[in-house]
């Protein structure tokens, strides 16, 4: 008999009210009862988890970061992180895409939009259950140094812009109703002061999926390549140029930390159940009675609990009162939790033996999904660089767009 992980870390639960705890328990229930049973099929087909999103929509979880005055939950960073952690234990691709959608709404629309844009797009989520995707990555560019954008926004009549470019790693590509697309004002020479973004409907003329997502992990994120040659009306532009860099980017990293920690927790729960019920020889002691097994489980437990504390710390560090501390905390959490996802799934696979390699084992999928964590922007080497600079009293930003 093993001691199971608390669905909500005690360090987090102590700071949450009843309504916040109910939201996380709802997410946890969906993950355990529905998402986990569907994950393998969606992964194999590399198909967006539409049924999971029907469940999220029905449960009101698409509105996590829509302010309460607009009909959403308006959750704080801790509740957001705990909901993503819970969903990730059932289906990592669902959790990762939910992170994207939620942060487009909560960071970009809420933080950069005009009052009219906020009313319009919040209503689209609350009343119609629309999905939003953030599209930044481009072929041939890397976020490990200065991220050079080649997508252009060319001014046309009445404040509109023609948007031309190609984006890849576009999570929710064939499911999103809206793409938050960023690029450079044409003819400006580039630079952060000329960054501009627009909310482009997926059904607009000139928006096309031009490349299919076929990756080793996170296959159900449907992160296809999307090309744009369309006109974004003036009222869909999030300006003025340069304002994008004032957005709350840390919430994306906070969500990623929760996703990859959730993968580790799912692997831990699976392998501890296996160890408690299986023996290496017929009629022999179960695996749990061997010191080597106990040591491995102990290492996994320490890593997961450390990741939980880092995640909670990152969520609770006040971005306004302590901006440097918040950047440090979220980079630590993203880097560490991503590595925990890799190390715990690796240890679980080794403990499972050859059976862990089979498609019938969830460990095979969890292991592949975990591999995305360290390279997902901000990549872990960039996180460590940012942490080191700040610890040395040097200026640092996690992602530099130009």
N, C-alpha and C positions, 0 to 999 in steps of 0.2 A: 504494500500500500504506500503510495507516494504522496507527498504534500504538494498540492497543486498551486499554481500561481493564483494570486488574488486577481480577479478580472479587472479591478481598479486598484492600482498601487496605493498602499495605505498612505504614503507621503502625499499623494494627490487627493485621496478621498477626504483627508482631514481638512482640506481647504475648500471643499465643494459643498454647495447646498443641495437640498433634496431634488430640485428641478434639474440641476446639472447632473447629478448622479443618475437620475432617470434617463436622461438622454444617452449617457454612456452605456447604461444597462440595455437600452433599446438597441444600440449599435452592436453590443456584445451578443445579444440574443439573435440578431439577424446573422451575424458572422458565424455563430456556432450552428444554428438550426438550418440555415439556408445557403449562405455563401460558401462554406467549406465543402459542402456536398456538390457544388457546381464547379468548383475551381478547376479541377482536372480537365473537364470537358472544354471549358473556355480556353484554357491554356493550350490544349492540343489543337484546337481549331484556330488559335490566334484570333479569337473573336471577342468583340467588346461584350462585357457581361450585362446585357440589356435587362435580363430578369432581376439581377441585383439592383439595378438602378430603378426598376419599377418598385421594388421593396423600399429603397431609400426615399424615393419620392412619396410613397404612401405614408412612410413614417415621419415625413417632414424633415429628413436629415439633409436635404439639398439646401436648406435655408440656414445652415448653422451660423454663418457669419453675416446674414442679412440683419440689419438692425431691427430691434423689436418694434420700433415705431412704424416700420414698413411691413410688419407681419412676420418677420423671421425670429430666430432664436437669439441672435446677437450675442453669441457665446464669447467668453473670454478665452485667451490662448490656452489655458490649462484644459478647459473642457473640450476645446477643439482637438488638442493633442491626444487626449484620452479617447475621444471618439475615433480618431484615425487609427490609434493603436489597437482598439478593439476590432475595427473592421479588418485590419491587416492580418489579424490572427485567422480570419476565415478566408480572405482572398486578397493577396497583396496588390494585384492589379486594380481591383475595385478601390482599395484604400488610396493607391497612388493617384488614380484619376479623380477621386473625390477630393484629394488634397488640391489638385490643380483647379478644379471647378470652384471649390470653396474659396480659394485665395484670389482667384480672378475677381470674384464678387466682393470679398472682404477687404482686399488690399488695393486693387486697381479701381473698381467701380466706386467703392466707398471712399477711397483715399484720393482719387484723382478726378472723379466725375463731377460735372456740374449738378446742381439740384435737380434739373430736369432729367439728366442722364441717370442719376440715382433712382429717381421715381420710376423711370421707364424700365430699367434693367432689373431692379429689385422686384418689380411687379412680374416681370417675365419668369423669375425664379419661383416666387411665392404663388402666383396665380396659375401659371402654365407649366411649371416644372421644367423650364428650359435649362439646358446644359451649356456651360461656358468653358472654353479652352484658352490657355495662354500659349502663344506661338512665338518663340524667340530664336531657338536654335536654327542654324543655317548650315548647309553643306560647306565644308572647307573652312569653317570657323571653330574656334575652341574658346571656352570660357575660362581656361586655365591662365590665360594672359588677358590682354585687352580683347574684348569680344567685338570684332569688327562686323558690323551689319552691312549687307549689300542690298537689302530690300529698300526700295525708294518710294517716297511719298511726293508726288509731283502736284503742285497746286493747279487746280482747274477753276471753273467758275463757282461763284457764290460760296467760297470757303471750303469747297470739297477738295479731295485729293485723289489722284489716280495712284493706286497701290500696285507695285510690280515687284515680284520676287518669289523665292522658293524657300520654304521652311521644312525642316525635317524633325524627327522625334516629336511629332505633333500628337501628343496623347489626346484621346477622345476624337481623333480625326474624322471618323465616319459616324460619330454619334453627337458631336457638339452642334448646338444651334447657333452659337456665336464663337468667333475667334477674336481674341484680343491680340492684334498684330502690331509689331513695332518695327520701325525702320528709320531711315535718314531722309531728311528733307532734300529732295533732288537739287543739285547745283550748289549746295551749301558747303561742300568740302568735308562734311561729316563732323565728328566730335560730339561730346555728350550734350552740348547746348542745342544740337540740331536733331536730337532724338524725338520721335513723335509716334503716337500710337492711335489706332482706330479700332472700333468694334465692328467687325465685318460679319454679316450673316453668312452662314454656310451655304445657303441656297442662292446667293447672288451670282449673277453671270460672271464668269471669269475665275471662279473659285473651284479648283479641281484637285482631287486626290491623284497624284502622279506617281507614287511609289508605295509599295506594300511593305508593311512592317513584318519582318521575319527574323526575330531575334532569339537569342538563347534563353532569355528570361523576360519576365513582365510582358508576356506575349499577348495577354488579354487587354493591355492598355490601348491597343489599336493605334500605335504611334506612327501613323503613315506619313509620307511626304506629301505636302500640300503646296500647290502653286497658286499665285495670285496675280491677276491682271484685271482689276476691277476698280470702280470708283466708290470711295467712301464719302457719303454726304457730310456736310459740315457738322451736323448735330451728332455724328458718331465719332468725331475726332476728340481725343483726350489730350488737350493741349494746355498751355502753349508748349512749343518745342522745349525739350530739356526737363520737363516736369516729371518724366517717368522715373528719374533717379531719386525722387523724393518719396517714392512709394515704399510700403512696408514689404521688403523682399525677405526679411527674416522669417516670416510666417511660412514661406515655402520650405526653407530648410528645417523648420520645426516640424512640419508635416512629414518631410522625408525621414527625419530621425525616428518619428513614430512608426512609419511604415516598416523600416528595416528592423527596428526592435520588435515589432509585431511578428515578423517572419521568424526571428530567433525564438520568440515565445511559443509560436506554433510548433516549431521543431522540437523544442524542449518538452512540451506537453506530450507530443507524440512518442518521443523516444523514452521518456520516463514511464509511460504506460507500457511500452514494449518491454522495457527492462524488468518491470514488476510482474509481467505475465509470461515471459519466455525464458527458456533455459537453453544452454548451449549443447547439452546432452540429454537424451531421453531419460526422464525421471530424476534429473539432477536439479540442483538449486537454481532458482531463477537468477537472471543476470544481476539483479539488484544486490545480491549477496556477495558479489566479488569486489574486493578493494579497488581494482582498476576502474570498474564501473562507477563505484561511489566517488572516486576522485574526479572522474570526468564530469559526472553530474554536479559535483561541488564546484568545479571550474565554470561550468555553464551557468549555474545559479548565481555565482558571484558576478559574472559578466552581465547577466540580465538585470540583476538588482542594481548594479552600478549604472547601467544604461537608463533604467527607470528613474533613478535619482537625478541624473544629468538632464533627462527629458523634462522632469518636473521643474528643475532649477531654471532651465531655459524658458519654460512657459511662464514662470512666475517673476522673472527678472523684468522690471519695469522699463520698457523701451524709451519712455519719455524722461523719467527721472534718472536713468543710468544707461544712456545709449551705448557707451563703450562696453559696459558690463553685459548688456544684452547681446551685442555682437559676439563677445567672447563666449557667452553661455550657449548661444545657438550654434556657433561653429564647433564648440566642443561636443555638443550633443549630436550634431549631424555626423561628425567624423567618428565618434566613438560608437554610436548606435549602428552605423553602417558596418563598422568592423565587427561588432558583436553579431550582426546578421550573418556575416561570412564565417566567423570562427565557430559559432554555435551550430550552424547547419553542417559545417565540416565535421565537427566532433560527433554530431548525431549520426551522420552518414557512416563514419568509421565504426561507431558502436553498433549500428544496424548490420554492418557487413554487406555482403553482396545483395541482400534483399533491398537495401536502400537505393540501389541503382535501378530497380525496376520501375516502370511507369505506374505500376499499381501502388507504389509507395509515395505518399505525399512528400517525403524527404527529397526525392529527385527534383520535384518542381520547386520546393522551398529553397533548395540549394541553388538552382539556376536563378531564381528571382533575387536571391541575396547578392549575387555577383554584380548586379547593377548598382548597388549602393555606393561603393567607394568611388566610382567614376561619374556618378550623377552630379551635375553642377549644383552647388560648388563641390568639385571633386575633393577627395579627402586630402590630397597634397596641398591644394589651395586653402582648405580649411586650416591645416596646420601652419601654413605660411601666415595666414591672417592672425591666428592665435599668437604665433611667435612675435610678429611685429607689434601687436598691441601689448603683449607682456613686456616688450623692450621699450615701450613708450614711443613707438613709431606710428605714423598714420597708416591706416589700412582700411580697405574696403574688400568685401568678399567677392563681388562681381563688378568688373569694370566694363561698361558698354561704351562703344564708340562707333 
